[in-house]
Amino acid sequence: MTEHFVNALNTNLASNWAGPGIFSILLIAVAAYFIFFLTALVDMLGARIGCGAKILWFLVIFAMPFLGSLLWYVVGRKTIDPPRGERS
């Protein structure tokens, strides 16, 4: 009985369900999410929009990191006028 208890304490619980493959996938997913969030933030801060709109988008992106970043790329970037030299 005591030996079983000691073995249970010595067993790493993470190794029972998550091996290095799952950890690697999770690490890559978190890195991709973080990069997506940062690129949306940098893209929004460099956009040619008014100060009020930047503050609003900044709050949306920080309040809802994934959804806010996705909304910025789907809705926010399309509302920006392109620079004068790039209009067709």
Backbone as XML, in Angstrom:
<?xml version="1.0"?>
<chain id="A" units="angstrom">
  <residue number="1" name="MET">
    <atom name="N" x="0.824" y="-1.189" z="0.000"/>
    <atom name="CA" x="0.000" y="0.000" z="0.000"/>
    <atom name="C" x="0.868" y="1.253" z="0.000"/>
  </residue>
  <residue number="2" name="THR">
    <atom name="N" x="1.880" y="1.293" z="0.857"/>
    <atom name="CA" x="2.759" y="2.448" z="0.946"/>
    <atom name="C" x="3.562" y="2.615" z="-0.339"/>
  </residue>
  <residue number="3" name="GLU">
    <atom name="N" x="3.986" y="1.516" z="-0.927"/>
    <atom name="CA" x="4.753" y="1.581" z="-2.168"/>
    <atom name="C" x="3.915" y="2.162" z="-3.300"/>
  </residue>
  <residue number="4" name="HIS">
    <atom name="N" x="2.664" y="1.786" z="-3.369"/>
    <atom name="CA" x="1.764" y="2.320" z="-4.389"/>
    <atom name="C" x="1.580" y="3.824" z="-4.210"/>
  </residue>
  <residue number="5" name="PHE">
    <atom name="N" x="1.442" y="4.266" z="-2.973"/>
    <atom name="CA" x="1.280" y="5.685" z="-2.678"/>
    <atom name="C" x="2.519" y="6.477" z="-3.067"/>
  </residue>
  <residue number="6" name="VAL">
    <atom name="N" x="3.697" y="5.965" z="-2.770"/>
    <atom name="CA" x="4.951" y="6.630" z="-3.109"/>
    <atom name="C" x="5.124" y="6.695" z="-4.622"/>
  </residue>
  <residue number="7" name="ASN">
    <atom name="N" x="4.790" y="5.625" z="-5.316"/>
    <atom name="CA" x="4.879" y="5.630" z="-6.783"/>
    <atom name="C" x="3.919" y="6.645" z="-7.386"/>
  </residue>
  <residue number="8" name="ALA">
    <atom name="N" x="2.741" y="6.765" z="-6.805"/>
    <atom name="CA" x="1.773" y="7.740" z="-7.301"/>
    <atom name="C" x="2.284" y="9.158" z="-7.103"/>
  </residue>
  <residue number="9" name="LEU">
    <atom name="N" x="2.953" y="9.421" z="-6.005"/>
    <atom name="CA" x="3.503" y="10.754" z="-5.753"/>
    <atom name="C" x="4.666" y="11.070" z="-6.683"/>
  </residue>
  <residue number="10" name="ASN">
    <atom name="N" x="5.441" y="10.068" z="-7.040"/>
    <atom name="CA" x="6.605" y="10.288" z="-7.889"/>
    <atom name="C" x="6.268" y="10.400" z="-9.371"/>
  </residue>
  <residue number="11" name="THR">
    <atom name="N" x="5.076" y="10.000" z="-9.745"/>
    <atom name="CA" x="4.684" y="10.036" z="-11.147"/>
    <atom name="C" x="4.337" y="11.461" z="-11.550"/>
  </residue>
  <residue number="12" name="ASN">
    <atom name="N" x="4.890" y="11.891" z="-12.639"/>
    <atom name="CA" x="4.576" y="13.206" z="-13.172"/>
    <atom name="C" x="3.224" y="13.129" z="-13.869"/>
  </residue>
  <residue number="13" name="LEU">
    <atom name="N" x="2.250" y="13.889" z="-13.389"/>
    <atom name="CA" x="0.902" y="13.818" z="-13.945"/>
    <atom name="C" x="0.858" y="14.293" z="-15.393"/>
  </residue>
  <residue number="14" name="ALA">
    <atom name="N" x="1.679" y="15.262" z="-15.738"/>
    <atom name="CA" x="1.666" y="15.772" z="-17.106"/>
    <atom name="C" x="2.136" y="14.722" z="-18.103"/>
  </residue>
  <residue number="15" name="SER">
    <atom name="N" x="3.036" y="13.851" z="-17.680"/>
    <atom name="CA" x="3.547" y="12.846" z="-18.609"/>
    <atom name="C" x="2.515" y="11.767" z="-18.904"/>
  </residue>
  <residue number="16" name="ASN">
    <atom name="N" x="1.486" y="11.662" z="-18.086"/>
    <atom name="CA" x="0.450" y="10.654" z="-18.323"/>
    <atom name="C" x="-0.456" y="11.019" z="-19.495"/>
  </residue>
  <residue number="17" name="TRP">
    <atom name="N" x="-0.698" y="12.294" z="-19.726"/>
    <atom name="CA" x="-1.632" y="12.678" z="-20.786"/>
    <atom name="C" x="-0.990" y="13.560" z="-21.849"/>
  </residue>
  <residue number="18" name="ALA">
    <atom name="N" x="0.090" y="14.238" z="-21.528"/>
    <atom name="CA" x="0.682" y="15.157" z="-22.499"/>
    <atom name="C" x="2.166" y="14.866" z="-22.649"/>
  </residue>
  <residue number="19" name="GLY">
    <atom name="N" x="2.519" y="14.388" z="-23.793"/>
    <atom name="CA" x="3.921" y="14.155" z="-24.076"/>
    <atom name="C" x="4.558" y="15.384" z="-24.680"/>
  </residue>
  <residue number="20" name="PRO">
    <atom name="N" x="5.773" y="15.266" z="-25.144"/>
    <atom name="CA" x="6.461" y="16.415" z="-25.731"/>
    <atom name="C" x="5.807" y="16.903" z="-27.028"/>
  </residue>
  <residue number="21" name="GLY">
    <atom name="N" x="5.116" y="16.026" z="-27.729"/>
    <atom name="CA" x="4.451" y="16.444" z="-28.963"/>
    <atom name="C" x="3.321" y="17.421" z="-28.711"/>
  </residue>
  <residue number="22" name="ILE">
    <atom name="N" x="2.512" y="17.135" z="-27.715"/>
    <atom name="CA" x="1.403" y="18.030" z="-27.383"/>
    <atom name="C" x="1.942" y="19.342" z="-26.823"/>
  </residue>
  <residue number="23" name="PHE">
    <atom name="N" x="2.986" y="19.258" z="-26.021"/>
    <atom name="CA" x="3.599" y="20.474" z="-25.493"/>
    <atom name="C" x="4.143" y="21.339" z="-26.618"/>
  </residue>
  <residue number="24" name="SER">
    <atom name="N" x="4.763" y="20.734" z="-27.611"/>
    <atom name="CA" x="5.306" y="21.489" z="-28.746"/>
    <atom name="C" x="4.192" y="22.155" z="-29.546"/>
  </residue>
  <residue number="25" name="ILE">
    <atom name="N" x="3.122" y="21.432" z="-29.786"/>
    <atom name="CA" x="1.987" y="21.994" z="-30.521"/>
    <atom name="C" x="1.377" y="23.149" z="-29.752"/>
  </residue>
  <residue number="26" name="LEU">
    <atom name="N" x="1.221" y="22.984" z="-28.457"/>
    <atom name="CA" x="0.677" y="24.048" z="-27.621"/>
    <atom name="C" x="1.586" y="25.266" z="-27.617"/>
  </residue>
  <residue number="27" name="LEU">
    <atom name="N" x="2.881" y="25.055" z="-27.551"/>
    <atom name="CA" x="3.836" y="26.159" z="-27.571"/>
    <atom name="C" x="3.786" y="26.908" z="-28.898"/>
  </residue>
  <residue number="28" name="ILE">
    <atom name="N" x="3.684" y="26.189" z="-30.002"/>
    <atom name="CA" x="3.584" y="26.824" z="-31.320"/>
    <atom name="C" x="2.277" y="27.607" z="-31.446"/>
  </residue>
  <residue number="29" name="ALA">
    <atom name="N" x="1.180" y="27.053" z="-30.931"/>
    <atom name="CA" x="-0.108" y="27.737" z="-30.991"/>
    <atom name="C" x="-0.092" y="29.023" z="-30.168"/>
  </residue>
  <residue number="30" name="VAL">
    <atom name="N" x="0.498" y="28.983" z="-28.996"/>
    <atom name="CA" x="0.579" y="30.182" z="-28.156"/>
    <atom name="C" x="1.469" y="31.229" z="-28.814"/>
  </residue>
  <residue number="31" name="ALA">
    <atom name="N" x="2.561" y="30.812" z="-29.404"/>
    <atom name="CA" x="3.447" y="31.753" z="-30.099"/>
    <atom name="C" x="2.734" y="32.389" z="-31.293"/>
  </residue>
  <residue number="32" name="ALA">
    <atom name="N" x="1.995" y="31.591" z="-32.059"/>
    <atom name="CA" x="1.259" y="32.127" z="-33.209"/>
    <atom name="C" x="0.183" y="33.111" z="-32.757"/>
  </residue>
  <residue number="33" name="TYR">
    <atom name="N" x="-0.503" y="32.786" z="-31.672"/>
    <atom name="CA" x="-1.525" y="33.679" z="-31.122"/>
    <atom name="C" x="-0.893" y="35.003" z="-30.686"/>
  </residue>
  <residue number="34" name="PHE">
    <atom name="N" x="0.234" y="34.934" z="-29.995"/>
    <atom name="CA" x="0.913" y="36.133" z="-29.527"/>
    <atom name="C" x="1.387" y="36.985" z="-30.706"/>
  </residue>
  <residue number="35" name="ILE">
    <atom name="N" x="1.926" y="36.357" z="-31.738"/>
    <atom name="CA" x="2.375" y="37.085" z="-32.927"/>
    <atom name="C" x="1.188" y="37.727" z="-33.642"/>
  </residue>
  <residue number="36" name="PHE">
    <atom name="N" x="0.071" y="37.008" z="-33.752"/>
    <atom name="CA" x="-1.150" y="37.550" z="-34.365"/>
    <atom name="C" x="-1.623" y="38.783" z="-33.600"/>
  </residue>
  <residue number="37" name="PHE">
    <atom name="N" x="-1.623" y="38.709" z="-32.276"/>
    <atom name="CA" x="-2.043" y="39.819" z="-31.434"/>
    <atom name="C" x="-1.117" y="41.016" z="-31.611"/>
  </residue>
  <residue number="38" name="LEU">
    <atom name="N" x="0.191" y="40.793" z="-31.576"/>
    <atom name="CA" x="1.145" y="41.892" z="-31.703"/>
    <atom name="C" x="1.125" y="42.536" z="-33.082"/>
  </residue>
  <residue number="39" name="THR">
    <atom name="N" x="0.986" y="41.726" z="-34.132"/>
    <atom name="CA" x="0.943" y="42.317" z="-35.480"/>
    <atom name="C" x="-0.320" y="43.143" z="-35.674"/>
  </residue>
  <residue number="40" name="ALA">
    <atom name="N" x="-1.438" y="42.699" z="-35.115"/>
    <atom name="CA" x="-2.665" y="43.495" z="-35.207"/>
    <atom name="C" x="-2.494" y="44.811" z="-34.462"/>
  </residue>
  <residue number="41" name="LEU">
    <atom name="N" x="-1.869" y="44.764" z="-33.310"/>
    <atom name="CA" x="-1.662" y="45.974" z="-32.515"/>
    <atom name="C" x="-0.729" y="46.950" z="-33.219"/>
  </residue>
  <residue number="42" name="VAL">
    <atom name="N" x="0.384" y="46.452" z="-33.738"/>
    <atom name="CA" x="1.340" y="47.314" z="-34.439"/>
    <atom name="C" x="0.722" y="47.862" z="-35.727"/>
  </residue>
  <residue number="43" name="ASP">
    <atom name="N" x="-0.013" y="47.029" z="-36.447"/>
    <atom name="CA" x="-0.667" y="47.468" z="-37.676"/>
    <atom name="C" x="-1.690" y="48.554" z="-37.386"/>
  </residue>
  <residue number="44" name="MET">
    <atom name="N" x="-2.454" y="48.388" z="-36.312"/>
    <atom name="CA" x="-3.454" y="49.386" z="-35.941"/>
    <atom name="C" x="-2.793" y="50.695" z="-35.515"/>
  </residue>
  <residue number="45" name="LEU">
    <atom name="N" x="-1.718" y="50.613" z="-34.743"/>
    <atom name="CA" x="-1.044" y="51.834" z="-34.286"/>
    <atom name="C" x="-0.399" y="52.598" z="-35.442"/>
  </residue>
  <residue number="46" name="GLY">
    <atom name="N" x="0.003" y="51.898" z="-36.491"/>
    <atom name="CA" x="0.598" y="52.549" z="-37.646"/>
    <atom name="C" x="-0.404" y="52.958" z="-38.719"/>
  </residue>
  <residue number="47" name="ALA">
    <atom name="N" x="-1.673" y="52.677" z="-38.505"/>
    <atom name="CA" x="-2.700" y="52.970" z="-39.507"/>
    <atom name="C" x="-2.991" y="54.467" z="-39.559"/>
  </residue>
  <residue number="48" name="ARG">
    <atom name="N" x="-3.454" y="54.888" z="-40.715"/>
    <atom name="CA" x="-3.813" y="56.296" z="-40.907"/>
    <atom name="C" x="-5.273" y="56.502" z="-40.531"/>
  </residue>
  <residue number="49" name="ILE">
    <atom name="N" x="-5.540" y="56.474" z="-39.247"/>
    <atom name="CA" x="-6.892" y="56.728" z="-38.731"/>
    <atom name="C" x="-6.785" y="57.769" z="-37.630"/>
  </residue>
  <residue number="50" name="GLY">
    <atom name="N" x="-7.910" y="58.338" z="-37.262"/>
    <atom name="CA" x="-7.921" y="59.378" z="-36.237"/>
    <atom name="C" x="-7.541" y="58.853" z="-34.864"/>
  </residue>
  <residue number="51" name="CYS">
    <atom name="N" x="-7.250" y="59.790" z="-33.991"/>
    <atom name="CA" x="-6.822" y="59.434" z="-32.638"/>
    <atom name="C" x="-7.932" y="58.719" z="-31.873"/>
  </residue>
  <residue number="52" name="GLY">
    <atom name="N" x="-9.165" y="59.177" z="-32.020"/>
    <atom name="CA" x="-10.293" y="58.536" z="-31.337"/>
    <atom name="C" x="-10.501" y="57.107" z="-31.806"/>
  </residue>
  <residue number="53" name="ALA">
    <atom name="N" x="-10.364" y="56.895" z="-33.109"/>
    <atom name="CA" x="-10.513" y="55.543" z="-33.658"/>
    <atom name="C" x="-9.378" y="54.638" z="-33.190"/>
  </residue>
  <residue number="54" name="LYS">
    <atom name="N" x="-8.160" y="55.186" z="-33.094"/>
    <atom name="CA" x="-7.040" y="54.386" z="-32.611"/>
    <atom name="C" x="-7.255" y="53.962" z="-31.163"/>
  </residue>
  <residue number="55" name="ILE">
    <atom name="N" x="-7.733" y="54.893" z="-30.346"/>
    <atom name="CA" x="-7.990" y="54.562" z="-28.949"/>
    <atom name="C" x="-9.061" y="53.484" z="-28.851"/>
  </residue>
  <residue number="56" name="LEU">
    <atom name="N" x="-10.120" y="53.618" z="-29.631"/>
    <atom name="CA" x="-11.194" y="52.624" z="-29.623"/>
    <atom name="C" x="-10.684" y="51.252" z="-30.071"/>
  </residue>
  <residue number="57" name="TRP">
    <atom name="N" x="-9.938" y="51.199" z="-31.182"/>
    <atom name="CA" x="-9.405" y="49.927" z="-31.656"/>
    <atom name="C" x="-8.392" y="49.340" z="-30.673"/>
  </residue>
  <residue number="58" name="PHE">
    <atom name="N" x="-7.591" y="50.209" z="-30.038"/>
    <atom name="CA" x="-6.641" y="49.753" z="-29.032"/>
    <atom name="C" x="-7.377" y="49.064" z="-27.884"/>
  </residue>
  <residue number="59" name="LEU">
    <atom name="N" x="-8.456" y="49.679" z="-27.415"/>
    <atom name="CA" x="-9.235" y="49.087" z="-26.332"/>
    <atom name="C" x="-9.900" y="47.783" z="-26.762"/>
  </residue>
  <residue number="60" name="VAL">
    <atom name="N" x="-10.407" y="47.735" z="-27.992"/>
    <atom name="CA" x="-11.052" y="46.512" z="-28.490"/>
    <atom name="C" x="-10.037" y="45.379" z="-28.587"/>
  </residue>
  <residue number="61" name="ILE">
    <atom name="N" x="-8.860" y="45.669" z="-29.111"/>
    <atom name="CA" x="-7.837" y="44.632" z="-29.274"/>
    <atom name="C" x="-7.342" y="44.137" z="-27.912"/>
  </residue>
  <residue number="62" name="PHE">
    <atom name="N" x="-7.204" y="45.037" z="-26.943"/>
    <atom name="CA" x="-6.746" y="44.604" z="-25.623"/>
    <atom name="C" x="-7.844" y="43.940" z="-24.805"/>
  </residue>
  <residue number="63" name="ALA">
    <atom name="N" x="-9.087" y="44.373" z="-24.971"/>
    <atom name="CA" x="-10.176" y="43.777" z="-24.194"/>
    <atom name="C" x="-10.484" y="42.364" z="-24.670"/>
  </residue>
  <residue number="64" name="MET">
    <atom name="N" x="-10.400" y="42.148" z="-25.976"/>
    <atom name="CA" x="-10.683" y="40.830" z="-26.560"/>
    <atom name="C" x="-9.529" y="40.490" z="-27.497"/>
  </residue>
  <residue number="65" name="PRO">
    <atom name="N" x="-8.423" y="39.978" z="-26.974"/>
    <atom name="CA" x="-7.212" y="39.836" z="-27.790"/>
    <atom name="C" x="-7.406" y="39.076" z="-29.099"/>
  </residue>
  <residue number="66" name="PHE">
    <atom name="N" x="-7.996" y="37.908" z="-29.093"/>
    <atom name="CA" x="-8.131" y="37.175" z="-30.355"/>
    <atom name="C" x="-9.236" y="37.779" z="-31.219"/>
  </residue>
  <residue number="67" name="LEU">
    <atom name="N" x="-10.406" y="37.968" z="-30.626"/>
    <atom name="CA" x="-11.535" y="38.506" z="-31.393"/>
    <atom name="C" x="-11.263" y="39.939" z="-31.839"/>
  </residue>
  <residue number="68" name="GLY">
    <atom name="N" x="-10.642" y="40.742" z="-30.979"/>
    <atom name="CA" x="-10.318" y="42.118" z="-31.351"/>
    <atom name="C" x="-9.323" y="42.175" z="-32.500"/>
  </residue>
  <residue number="69" name="SER">
    <atom name="N" x="-8.317" y="41.319" z="-32.470"/>
    <atom name="CA" x="-7.340" y="41.271" z="-33.566"/>
    <atom name="C" x="-8.002" y="40.824" z="-34.865"/>
  </residue>
  <residue number="70" name="LEU">
    <atom name="N" x="-8.854" y="39.819" z="-34.748"/>
    <atom name="CA" x="-9.574" y="39.336" z="-35.923"/>
    <atom name="C" x="-10.494" y="40.413" z="-36.484"/>
  </residue>
  <residue number="71" name="LEU">
    <atom name="N" x="-11.199" y="41.122" z="-35.617"/>
    <atom name="CA" x="-12.068" y="42.216" z="-36.064"/>
    <atom name="C" x="-11.264" y="43.320" z="-36.738"/>
  </residue>
  <residue number="72" name="TRP">
    <atom name="N" x="-10.079" y="43.600" z="-36.217"/>
    <atom name="CA" x="-9.249" y="44.626" z="-36.836"/>
    <atom name="C" x="-8.914" y="44.250" z="-38.273"/>
  </residue>
  <residue number="73" name="TYR">
    <atom name="N" x="-8.510" y="43.005" z="-38.504"/>
    <atom name="CA" x="-8.144" y="42.588" z="-39.855"/>
    <atom name="C" x="-9.343" y="42.442" z="-40.772"/>
  </residue>
  <residue number="74" name="VAL">
    <atom name="N" x="-10.504" y="42.074" z="-40.243"/>
    <atom name="CA" x="-11.686" y="41.870" z="-41.078"/>
    <atom name="C" x="-12.428" y="43.179" z="-41.331"/>
  </residue>
  <residue number="75" name="VAL">
    <atom name="N" x="-12.594" y="43.996" z="-40.297"/>
    <atom name="CA" x="-13.424" y="45.203" z="-40.403"/>
    <atom name="C" x="-12.584" y="46.477" z="-40.405"/>
  </residue>
  <residue number="76" name="GLY">
    <atom name="N" x="-11.654" y="46.602" z="-39.478"/>
    <atom name="CA" x="-10.932" y="47.854" z="-39.274"/>
    <atom name="C" x="-10.046" y="48.280" z="-40.414"/>
  </residue>
  <residue number="77" name="ARG">
    <atom name="N" x="-9.294" y="47.367" z="-40.973"/>
    <atom name="CA" x="-8.373" y="47.726" z="-42.055"/>
    <atom name="C" x="-9.112" y="48.113" z="-43.321"/>
  </residue>
  <residue number="78" name="LYS">
    <atom name="N" x="-10.297" y="47.581" z="-43.525"/>
    <atom name="CA" x="-11.034" y="47.885" z="-44.753"/>
    <atom name="C" x="-11.616" y="49.294" z="-44.734"/>
  </residue>
  <residue number="79" name="THR">
    <atom name="N" x="-11.757" y="49.889" z="-43.539"/>
    <atom name="CA" x="-12.336" y="51.220" z="-43.461"/>
    <atom name="C" x="-11.305" y="52.310" z="-43.624"/>
  </residue>
  <residue number="80" name="ILE">
    <atom name="N" x="-10.039" y="51.953" z="-43.730"/>
    <atom name="CA" x="-8.968" y="52.945" z="-43.866"/>
    <atom name="C" x="-8.793" y="53.300" z="-45.330"/>
  </residue>
  <residue number="81" name="ASP">
    <atom name="N" x="-8.702" y="54.595" z="-45.588"/>
    <atom name="CA" x="-8.426" y="55.040" z="-46.955"/>
    <atom name="C" x="-6.969" y="54.770" z="-47.290"/>
  </residue>
  <residue number="82" name="PRO">
    <atom name="N" x="-6.691" y="54.231" z="-48.483"/>
    <atom name="CA" x="-5.299" y="54.014" z="-48.864"/>
    <atom name="C" x="-4.592" y="55.357" z="-49.087"/>
  </residue>
  <residue number="83" name="PRO">
    <atom name="N" x="-3.290" y="55.407" z="-48.992"/>
    <atom name="CA" x="-2.560" y="56.660" z="-49.278"/>
    <atom name="C" x="-2.869" y="57.150" z="-50.683"/>
  </residue>
  <residue number="84" name="ARG">
    <atom name="N" x="-2.720" y="58.437" z="-50.906"/>
    <atom name="CA" x="-3.113" y="59.042" z="-52.182"/>
    <atom name="C" x="-2.413" y="58.438" z="-53.383"/>
  </residue>
  <residue number="85" name="GLY">
    <atom name="N" x="-1.186" y="58.012" z="-53.230"/>
    <atom name="CA" x="-0.441" y="57.453" z="-54.353"/>
    <atom name="C" x="-0.871" y="56.058" z="-54.727"/>
  </residue>
  <residue number="86" name="GLU">
    <atom name="N" x="-1.608" y="55.370" z="-53.859"/>
    <atom name="CA" x="-1.973" y="53.978" z="-54.114"/>
    <atom name="C" x="-3.405" y="53.804" z="-54.591"/>
  </residue>
  <residue number="87" name="ARG">
    <atom name="N" x="-4.147" y="54.873" z="-54.773"/>
    <atom name="CA" x="-5.530" y="54.734" z="-55.241"/>
    <atom name="C" x="-5.532" y="54.346" z="-56.711"/>
  </residue>
  <residue number="88" name="SER">
    <atom name="N" x="-6.481" y="53.498" z="-57.064"/>
    <atom name="CA" x="-6.529" y="53.083" z="-58.467"/>
    <atom name="C" x="-7.819" y="53.523" z="-59.116"/>
  </residue>
</chain>
